[in-house]
Amino acid sequence: MSFKHTTLAAAATAAISLAGTATAATIGLMAPLSGPQAAVGQDQVDGFMLALSLLGGKLGGQTVTVLTEDDQLKPDVGSQIARKFIDKDKVDVIVGLSFSNVLMASLPRIVESGTVAIATNAGPSPLAGVGCKPNVFSAAWQNDGAAEAMGKFAQDKGLKKVYLLAPNYQAGKDMLAGFKRYFKGQIVDETYTQVNQPDYSAEITQLQVTQPDAVFVFYPGGMGVNFVKQMSQAGLLGKLPLYSVFTVDGTTLPSLRDAAVGTVSGAMWDAALDTPDNRRFVAAFEAKYKRTPSEYAATAFDAAHIIDVAFRKQGQNLADRKALAAAVKAAGSEFKSVRGPFRFNNNNLPIQNYYAFEAVKEQGKVVIKQVGTPLPLHADAYQAQCAMK
């Protein structure tokens, strides 16, 4: 299989080369850049490249080349890209790593090589627990975290019965496990659907039969757009509370518009967070790309700043992979995240706040409002199983 750099990557490389006389480091960025989840991948690329631009085209004072590849949300393609990045391109760091199924498929060669990898859209439970690795990080989340926040939010609201849905892959299972960890009421049903399934009419009919107090779903990207719109078309939104994670966000809100009103989402970040660092990030992203960023852009933006601090610590000695991994670990506590508090736990996954956000309509426009912080400074449920200190 052959891989080609995207037009964006080529343009970015050309722009970056202007920042210095020689390329000192290479970053491989893998994300889904085609198909229903392309918006998720594009936001990661754009968030990373925005940070690089704001840092003067350098990370840690070193000029860089960024190579981007489309994993197509296919584990076998992702695995081949990881091998290409490591064996052919000799990258210093791999970023992105797509969805959890793609990350897990790419993991063997990454671990074998010792290459530092920073996920910006995955935190599978095996990697957080007994399968933790010293050279593999997530600048995003442990998959359960946002769902745990929604489980606690639903519990605090006094709900008794909830219907759960998610796509049938590792992250979907992690999300529903996370919700159930904090929600103590009755799970009336737990349904797993095909990845990228476009039609949810059968599932929506079934959940109506069970008469739950609320529905909780994990449907990122195009899946979320389809599900929420079909819930709206069935006349359920506004009558049946819809709680979600990675379903109503910056990538889907432009398509959902009024259909999103009233939905409540758990996340570690949203453009609505009112902090100086986040306001600057959102303003810069909107000015450059003419759209509101999603959490995927925020995590990639943060990942670039983590690498910036780590490269500064390492200087020119990027070939020492163990030392570079240690520098990345330390950088997690030193850089300023747009999401608020952040540091890497012993398992190289984040300790961070998880917020609750609601989509509301104000002056004719759908906007997101923060309505709580169910889990402040939250550590994942698997870190005790990780042997790393």
C-alpha positions as CSV (number, residue, x, y, z in Angstrom):
1,M,0.0,0.0,0.0
2,S,1.3,3.4,-0.8
3,F,0.7,6.6,1.2
4,K,0.7,10.2,0.2
5,H,1.0,13.3,2.2
6,T,-2.1,15.4,2.2
7,T,-2.1,18.8,0.5
8,L,-2.2,20.3,4.0
9,A,0.9,18.5,5.0
10,A,2.8,19.6,2.0
11,A,1.8,23.2,2.5
12,A,2.6,22.9,6.2
13,T,6.0,21.5,5.5
14,A,6.8,24.2,3.0
15,A,5.7,26.9,5.5
16,I,7.7,25.3,8.3
17,S,10.9,25.1,6.3
18,L,10.8,28.9,6.2
19,A,11.2,29.0,10.0
20,G,14.8,27.7,9.9
21,T,17.6,26.6,7.7
22,A,17.4,22.8,8.4
23,T,14.9,20.3,9.5
24,A,15.8,19.0,13.0
25,A,12.8,16.9,13.8
26,T,10.0,15.0,12.1
27,I,6.4,14.5,13.4
28,G,4.1,11.8,12.0
29,L,0.4,12.7,12.4
30,M,-2.1,9.9,11.7
31,A,-5.9,10.7,11.7
32,P,-9.0,9.7,9.8
33,L,-9.1,12.3,7.0
34,S,-11.8,10.7,4.8
35,G,-15.2,9.1,5.4
36,P,-17.8,10.0,8.1
37,Q,-15.1,10.8,10.7
38,A,-13.0,13.1,8.5
39,A,-14.0,16.2,10.6
40,V,-12.6,14.5,13.7
41,G,-9.3,13.9,12.0
42,Q,-9.1,17.3,10.3
43,D,-9.6,19.1,13.6
44,Q,-6.7,17.2,15.0
45,V,-4.5,18.2,12.1
46,D,-5.7,21.8,12.2
47,G,-5.3,22.1,16.0
48,F,-1.7,20.8,15.8
49,M,-0.8,23.0,12.9
50,L,-2.2,26.1,14.6
51,A,-0.1,25.5,17.6
52,L,3.0,25.0,15.4
53,S,2.2,28.3,13.6
54,L,1.8,30.2,16.9
55,L,5.1,28.7,18.1
56,G,6.9,30.2,15.0
57,G,7.0,26.9,13.1
58,K,9.3,25.3,15.7
59,L,8.9,22.9,18.6
60,G,11.4,23.4,21.4
61,G,13.3,25.8,19.2
62,Q,13.8,23.2,16.5
63,T,12.4,23.3,13.0
64,V,10.1,20.4,12.1
65,T,8.5,18.5,9.3
66,V,5.0,17.3,9.8
67,L,3.9,14.3,7.8
68,T,0.1,13.6,7.8
69,E,-1.5,10.3,6.8
70,D,-5.2,9.2,6.5
71,D,-5.8,6.0,8.4
72,Q,-9.4,5.8,7.0
73,L,-10.5,4.6,10.5
74,K,-9.2,1.2,9.5
75,P,-6.9,-0.7,12.0
76,D,-4.9,-2.4,9.2
77,V,-4.2,0.9,7.5
78,G,-3.3,2.5,10.7
79,S,-0.8,-0.3,11.5
80,Q,0.8,0.1,8.1
81,I,1.1,3.9,8.6
82,A,2.7,3.5,12.0
83,R,5.3,1.1,10.5
84,K,5.9,3.6,7.6
85,F,6.4,6.5,10.1
86,I,8.9,4.5,12.2
87,D,10.8,2.4,9.6
88,K,10.8,4.7,6.5
89,D,10.2,8.2,7.8
90,K,12.2,7.8,11.0
91,V,9.9,10.2,12.8
92,D,10.7,11.4,16.3
93,V,7.1,11.5,17.6
94,I,3.8,10.0,16.3
95,V,0.7,12.1,17.1
96,G,-3.0,11.6,16.5
97,L,-3.3,7.8,16.3
98,S,-7.0,8.0,15.4
99,F,-9.7,6.0,17.2
100,S,-9.0,3.4,19.8
101,N,-9.2,0.4,17.4
102,V,-6.6,2.0,15.1
103,L,-4.4,2.9,18.1
104,M,-4.5,-0.6,19.5
105,A,-3.6,-2.1,16.0
106,S,-0.7,0.3,15.7
107,L,0.6,-0.3,19.2
108,P,2.9,-3.4,18.7
109,R,5.4,-1.7,16.3
110,I,5.3,1.6,18.3
111,V,6.1,-0.2,21.5
112,E,8.7,-2.4,19.9
113,S,10.5,0.6,18.4
114,G,10.3,2.8,21.6
115,T,9.1,5.7,19.4
116,V,7.2,8.3,21.5
117,A,3.5,8.4,20.6
118,I,0.9,10.9,21.8
119,A,-2.7,10.0,21.1
120,T,-5.0,13.0,20.6
121,N,-8.3,11.1,20.3
122,A,-8.0,7.8,22.2
123,G,-7.4,6.4,25.6
124,P,-8.4,2.7,25.6
125,S,-8.7,0.9,28.9
126,P,-6.1,-1.7,28.1
127,L,-3.5,1.0,27.6
128,A,-4.5,2.7,30.8
129,G,-4.1,-0.4,32.9
130,V,-2.0,-3.5,32.7
131,G,-1.0,-2.6,29.1
132,C,0.4,0.8,29.9
133,K,3.7,1.7,28.0
134,P,6.4,4.2,28.9
135,N,6.6,5.6,25.4
136,V,2.8,5.9,24.7
137,F,0.8,8.8,26.0
138,S,-2.7,10.2,25.6
139,A,-3.1,14.0,25.6
140,A,-6.8,13.5,25.2
141,W,-8.5,11.3,27.9
142,Q,-9.0,7.8,29.1
143,N,-12.0,6.7,27.2
144,D,-14.2,6.2,30.2
145,G,-13.7,9.7,31.7
146,A,-16.2,11.9,29.9
147,A,-18.8,9.1,30.2
148,E,-18.1,8.7,33.9
149,A,-18.8,12.5,34.2
150,M,-22.2,11.9,32.5
151,G,-22.9,8.9,34.8
152,K,-22.3,11.1,37.8
153,F,-24.3,14.0,36.3
154,A,-27.3,11.6,35.7
155,Q,-26.9,10.2,39.2
156,D,-26.9,13.6,40.7
157,K,-30.0,14.5,38.8
158,G,-31.8,11.6,40.4
159,L,-32.6,9.6,37.2
160,K,-33.7,6.0,37.8
161,K,-33.7,4.3,34.4
162,V,-31.3,5.0,31.4
163,Y,-30.9,3.4,28.0
164,L,-27.3,3.2,26.6
165,L,-26.1,3.1,23.0
166,A,-22.6,3.1,21.4
167,P,-20.8,1.7,18.4
168,N,-19.3,-1.8,18.8
169,Y,-15.6,-1.2,19.3
170,Q,-13.2,-0.6,22.2
171,A,-14.1,3.0,22.9
172,G,-17.8,2.3,22.7
173,K,-17.4,-0.4,25.4
174,D,-15.2,1.9,27.5
175,M,-17.7,4.7,27.3
176,L,-20.7,2.6,28.5
177,A,-18.5,1.0,31.2
178,G,-17.6,4.5,32.4
179,F,-21.2,5.7,32.6
180,K,-22.2,2.6,34.6
181,R,-19.4,3.1,37.0
182,Y,-21.0,6.3,38.3
183,F,-24.7,5.8,37.6
184,K,-26.3,3.6,40.2
185,G,-29.8,3.4,38.7
186,Q,-31.2,0.8,36.3
187,I,-29.7,0.3,32.8
188,V,-32.9,-0.7,30.9
189,D,-30.9,-1.8,27.9
190,E,-27.3,-1.6,26.5
191,T,-27.1,-1.6,22.7
192,Y,-24.0,-1.8,20.5
193,T,-24.3,-0.7,16.9
194,Q,-22.0,-1.1,13.9
195,V,-19.2,1.5,13.5
196,N,-20.4,4.2,11.0
197,Q,-23.9,2.9,11.0
198,P,-26.1,5.5,9.3
199,D,-29.6,4.4,10.3
200,Y,-30.7,4.2,13.9
201,S,-34.5,3.9,13.4
202,A,-34.7,0.3,14.8
203,E,-32.7,1.3,17.9
204,I,-34.8,4.4,18.5
205,T,-38.0,2.4,18.2
206,Q,-36.7,-0.1,20.7
207,L,-35.6,2.5,23.3
208,Q,-39.1,4.1,23.1
209,V,-40.6,0.8,24.1
210,T,-38.5,0.6,27.3
211,Q,-39.6,4.1,28.4
212,P,-36.4,5.2,30.1
213,D,-35.9,8.4,32.0
214,A,-33.0,9.4,29.7
215,V,-30.7,8.1,26.9
216,F,-27.0,8.1,27.1
217,V,-25.0,7.7,23.8
218,F,-21.4,7.8,22.5
219,Y,-21.6,8.6,18.7
220,P,-18.7,10.7,17.4
221,G,-18.6,12.5,14.1
222,G,-21.1,11.6,11.4
223,M,-22.6,8.8,13.6
224,G,-23.6,11.5,16.1
225,V,-25.2,13.8,13.5
226,N,-27.3,10.9,12.2
227,F,-28.4,9.7,15.6
228,V,-29.3,13.1,17.1
229,K,-31.2,14.1,13.9
230,Q,-33.1,10.9,13.9
231,M,-34.0,11.3,17.5
232,S,-35.3,14.8,16.7
233,Q,-37.3,13.5,13.7
234,A,-38.9,10.9,16.0
235,G,-40.1,13.7,18.2
236,L,-38.1,12.5,21.2
237,L,-35.7,15.5,21.8
238,G,-37.2,17.8,24.3
239,K,-39.3,15.0,25.8
240,L,-36.6,12.4,26.5
241,P,-33.3,13.8,28.0
242,L,-30.3,12.9,25.8
243,Y,-26.9,12.7,27.5
244,S,-23.9,12.1,25.4
245,V,-20.1,12.2,25.0
246,F,-18.2,13.1,21.7
247,T,-21.6,13.5,20.0
248,V,-22.6,17.1,20.2
249,D,-19.4,19.2,19.8
250,G,-17.6,21.5,17.4
251,T,-17.5,18.9,14.6
252,T,-21.2,18.1,14.7
253,L,-22.9,21.3,15.9
254,P,-22.8,23.1,12.5
255,S,-24.8,20.1,11.1
256,L,-27.1,19.5,14.1
257,R,-28.1,23.1,14.8
258,D,-31.5,23.2,16.5
259,A,-31.6,19.4,16.8
260,A,-28.8,19.7,19.4
261,V,-30.8,22.0,21.7
262,G,-31.3,20.5,25.2
263,T,-28.7,17.8,24.8
264,V,-26.1,17.6,27.7
265,S,-22.6,16.5,27.0
266,G,-19.6,15.4,29.1
267,A,-16.2,16.5,28.0
268,M,-12.8,17.6,29.3
269,W,-13.0,20.8,27.1
270,D,-15.3,22.9,25.1
271,A,-15.0,26.2,23.3
272,A,-17.4,27.5,26.0
273,L,-14.7,27.2,28.8
274,D,-14.2,30.8,30.0
275,T,-10.4,31.0,30.7
276,P,-7.8,33.4,29.2
277,D,-5.8,30.5,27.6
278,N,-8.9,29.0,26.0
279,R,-10.3,32.2,24.8
280,R,-7.0,32.9,23.0
281,F,-7.0,29.4,21.5
282,V,-10.6,29.6,20.3
283,A,-10.1,33.1,18.8
284,A,-6.9,32.0,16.9
285,F,-8.6,28.8,15.6
286,E,-11.7,30.7,14.4
287,A,-9.6,33.4,12.8
288,K,-7.4,30.8,10.9
289,Y,-10.0,28.2,10.0
290,K,-13.3,30.1,10.1
291,R,-15.0,27.6,12.3
292,T,-15.3,26.8,16.0
293,P,-12.8,24.1,17.2
294,S,-13.8,20.8,18.8
295,E,-12.2,18.9,21.6
296,Y,-10.1,17.1,19.0
297,A,-8.5,20.4,17.9
298,A,-7.9,21.3,21.6
299,T,-6.1,18.0,22.4
300,A,-3.9,18.3,19.3
301,F,-3.1,21.9,20.1
302,D,-2.1,20.8,23.6
303,A,-0.1,17.9,22.2
304,A,2.0,20.3,20.2
305,H,2.7,22.4,23.3
306,I,3.7,19.2,25.2
307,I,6.2,18.3,22.5
308,D,7.4,21.9,22.5
309,V,8.4,21.7,26.2
310,A,9.8,18.1,25.8
311,F,12.0,19.1,22.8
312,R,13.3,22.1,24.7
313,K,14.3,19.8,27.5
314,Q,16.0,17.3,25.1
315,G,17.8,19.8,22.9
316,Q,19.2,18.0,19.9
317,N,19.3,14.6,21.5
318,L,15.9,13.3,20.2
319,A,17.4,9.9,19.2
320,D,17.4,8.9,22.9
321,R,13.8,7.7,23.0
322,K,13.7,6.8,26.7
323,A,14.9,10.2,27.6
324,L,12.4,11.8,25.2
325,A,9.6,9.8,26.7
326,A,10.6,11.0,30.2
327,A,10.7,14.6,28.9
328,V,7.2,14.2,27.5
329,K,6.0,12.9,30.9
330,A,7.5,15.9,32.7
331,A,6.2,18.3,30.1
332,G,2.6,17.3,30.9
333,S,2.9,19.1,34.2
334,E,4.7,22.1,32.9
335,F,2.8,23.3,29.8
336,K,-0.4,25.4,30.0
337,S,-3.4,23.4,28.7
338,V,-6.4,25.1,27.2
339,R,-8.7,22.8,29.1
340,G,-7.5,23.9,32.6
341,P,-5.7,21.6,35.0
342,F,-3.6,18.8,33.4
343,R,-0.9,16.3,34.2
344,F,0.0,12.8,33.2
345,N,-0.8,10.1,35.6
346,N,1.5,7.1,36.3
347,N,0.0,5.4,33.2
348,N,0.7,8.4,30.9
349,L,-3.0,9.3,30.7
350,P,-4.4,12.6,31.9
351,I,-5.6,13.8,35.2
352,Q,-8.0,16.6,34.4
353,N,-11.4,18.1,34.9
354,Y,-14.5,16.7,33.2
355,Y,-17.2,19.2,32.6
356,A,-20.9,19.1,31.7
357,F,-22.1,21.3,28.8
358,E,-25.7,21.9,27.5
359,A,-26.7,23.1,24.0
360,V,-29.1,26.0,24.4
361,K,-30.6,28.6,22.0
362,E,-29.8,32.2,22.7
363,Q,-30.9,35.1,20.4
364,G,-31.6,32.7,17.6
365,K,-28.3,30.9,17.8
366,V,-27.4,27.5,19.3
367,V,-24.6,27.8,21.8
368,I,-22.9,25.6,24.4
369,K,-23.0,26.5,28.1
370,Q,-21.1,24.9,30.9
371,V,-23.5,23.6,33.5
372,G,-21.2,21.8,35.9
373,T,-17.9,20.0,36.7
374,P,-19.0,16.6,37.7
375,L,-15.5,15.2,38.1
376,P,-12.7,17.7,38.9
377,L,-9.1,16.6,38.7
378,H,-10.2,13.1,37.7
379,A,-7.9,10.1,37.4
380,D,-9.0,7.1,35.4
381,A,-10.2,3.8,36.9
382,Y,-7.4,1.7,35.5
383,Q,-4.2,3.5,36.7
384,A,-3.7,1.3,39.7
385,Q,-3.3,-1.7,37.3
386,C,-0.4,0.0,35.6
387,A,3.0,-1.0,36.9
388,M,4.7,2.2,36.0
389,K,5.4,4.8,38.7
